[in-house]
Amino acid sequence: MSTTTTYAVTGMTCGHCAQAVTAELTALPGVHGVQVDVPAGAVRVTSDAPLDEGDVRAAVDEAGYTLAGLHA
């Protein structure tokens, strides 16, 4: 069973930003879908099981952006 979580990410402004975040999050074990909405600052991640927020934060940081928590 898959789970989908939407995170708020700050600092993204363009398609390159979306590609960087997508690449880092897709590399996390169990992730099989990432959708980035740059204008909304939202990233929707679909994975096999709930992800550890610390792992998601580290991936977003590695891409050069900031995880602000869950997107409302």
CORHUVEN-V995243 format. One record per residue. N is the residue number from 1. RES is the residue in one letter. PHI is phi in whole degrees, -180 to 180 (* if undefined). OMEGA is omega in whole degrees, 0 to 359 (999 if undefined). D_FIRST is the distance of its C-alpha to the first C-alpha in Angstrom with 1 decimal. Layout:
N/RES/PHI/OMEGA/D_FIRST
N/RES/PHI/OMEGA/D_FIRST
This chain:
1/M/*/180/0.0
2/S/-88/174/3.8
3/T/-131/179/6.8
4/T/-123/179/10.3
5/T/-130/178/13.5
6/T/-109/182/17.0
7/Y/-111/172/19.8
8/A/-92/180/23.5
9/V/-127/180/25.4
10/T/-102/175/29.2
11/G/101/180/31.6
12/M/-80/181/30.0
13/T/-133/187/32.6
14/C/-155/179/32.1
15/G/-63/178/30.1
16/H/-63/177/30.8
17/C/-59/180/29.2
18/A/-61/180/26.0
19/Q/-65/181/26.1
20/A/-64/180/26.8
21/V/-66/179/23.9
22/T/-60/181/21.5
23/A/-61/181/22.8
24/E/-67/181/22.5
25/L/-71/179/19.0
26/T/-64/180/17.8
27/A/-74/179/19.4
28/L/-70/179/17.2
29/P/-59/176/15.0
30/G/90/181/11.3
31/V/-80/178/12.3
32/H/-129/175/12.1
33/G/-162/177/13.6
34/V/-138/176/16.5
35/Q/-124/182/18.6
36/V/-110/173/21.9
37/D/-113/186/24.2
38/V/-59/182/27.4
39/P/-59/181/29.6
40/A/-85/184/27.2
41/G/66/184/26.5
42/A/-120/176/22.7
43/V/-131/180/20.0
44/R/-101/184/16.4
45/V/-117/176/13.9
46/T/-109/184/10.4
47/S/-143/180/8.8
48/D/-66/182/6.3
49/A/-148/177/7.4
50/P/-56/181/10.3
51/L/-92/173/13.4
52/D/-72/183/16.8
53/E/-60/177/19.0
54/G/-63/178/21.8
55/D/-68/178/20.1
56/V/-65/180/19.5
57/R/-60/180/23.1
58/A/-64/180/24.5
59/A/-66/179/23.0
60/V/-66/177/24.3
61/D/-60/180/27.6
62/E/-61/178/27.9
63/A/-77/177/27.7
64/G/102/183/30.6
65/Y/-128/185/29.1
66/T/-121/174/28.2
67/L/-79/182/25.0
68/A/-99/180/26.3
69/G/117/179/23.3
70/L/-77/179/20.7
71/H/-82/182/21.8
72/A/-75/999/23.1
